[in-house]
Amino acid sequence: MTLPLGLWKQGWILDLSAAELALLLVLFDVQQGKDQARYVAGSDRAAYGLSADTWTKATKTLGERGLVEVRRVPQGGEFDYRRMRNECKINRNRLGLPPVLHESS
């Protein structure tokens, strides 16, 4: 697995929470260098050891930061129950830009 230099050069490594960084590393591993959205099945998620709560929260915040694009896609055949699932794609271009500073409340 190769990680973009922007993760370090732009300071993302310091700006991301542990959960966000962990999920980003999982997505890099799952996508295996390909630039396409992927759904990660529950059994595959379990192999990485991230809780469902961590997965959900980190996906949401990475999406808000523009680092991950999430799209809902139906799963199942024509005569199957159609379940909507999230496919995630890393926005590698965003990693080349510095993080936006957080405003303190």
N, C-alpha and C positions, 0 to 999 in steps of 0.2 A: 504494500500500500504506500503510495506517495502522497504526501501532504503538500499543499501549496505554500510557497514561501510567505505569502501574505498573512498566513496565520501568525507568523512571528514578526515579520517586517512591519506590518500595519498595527500590531499590538493586540490582535484578537485573543491571543493566548492568555493575556492578562485581563482582558475585558470580559471574557465569557465566564459564566458560573461553572462549577464542576459538572453539574448535570448537563448544561448546554454543550460543554466540551466533550463529555462522554458520548452524548448522542451524536454529535458531529463526527466523532471518530468511528462510531458504529456505522453511520451512513456512508462514510468514505470506504469502509471495509465492504459493506453490502454492495455499493455501486461499482466497486472494483475498477475505478478509473473511467467508467463509462459515463457519458453525459445524458443519462436518461432516468426518469422517475422510476422508483421501485417501491413495491409494497413489501413490508417485512412481516411475515406470518408470526403468530404468537409463539410457535415452537422455536423459531429462529430468534425472536426477541429474548426468550428465556435463556438461550445460550450465551447472551451478552450480559445477563444478570441485572438489567435495569428494570426497576419496578414499573408497573403500568402508569402510576402517578408521575414518576420521573419522565417517562416517555412522553406522556401527554403534555405536561408543563413545558418541558424542554422543546418539544416540537412547536408549541405555541409561541414561545419567546424567540426561538430561532427564526420562525416565520415573520414575526413582528420586526426583527432586525434585518430582514431581507436576505438572510443566509440560506434559508431553506424554503423552497416552494412546495406547498402542499396542495394536492388536487384530489377531489373525491371522484372515484371511479367505481362503476358497478362490477361486482364479481359474480360469476356463475353463468351457466348456459342459458339458452333461450327458455327452457322449461323449468329451470331451477329458480328458487327464491333469490332475488337479486339483492345482495347486500352491498352497501356502499362502504368502501374502504379508502383509507388515505394512502396515496402514493407520495413519497418525498423525493425531492431532487435538490441537491446542493447547488446553490448559486455561486459558482466559483469566481465569477467576476466581482461579486460583492466582497469576497475575501481579499481582493486586491486594493480595496479602499479602506481608509481608516474607520473604526467604529464611531458612531455618533455619540458624543458625550451625553451622559444621563443628567437630566435636570434634577436637582435635589428638591424634595417637597418641603 
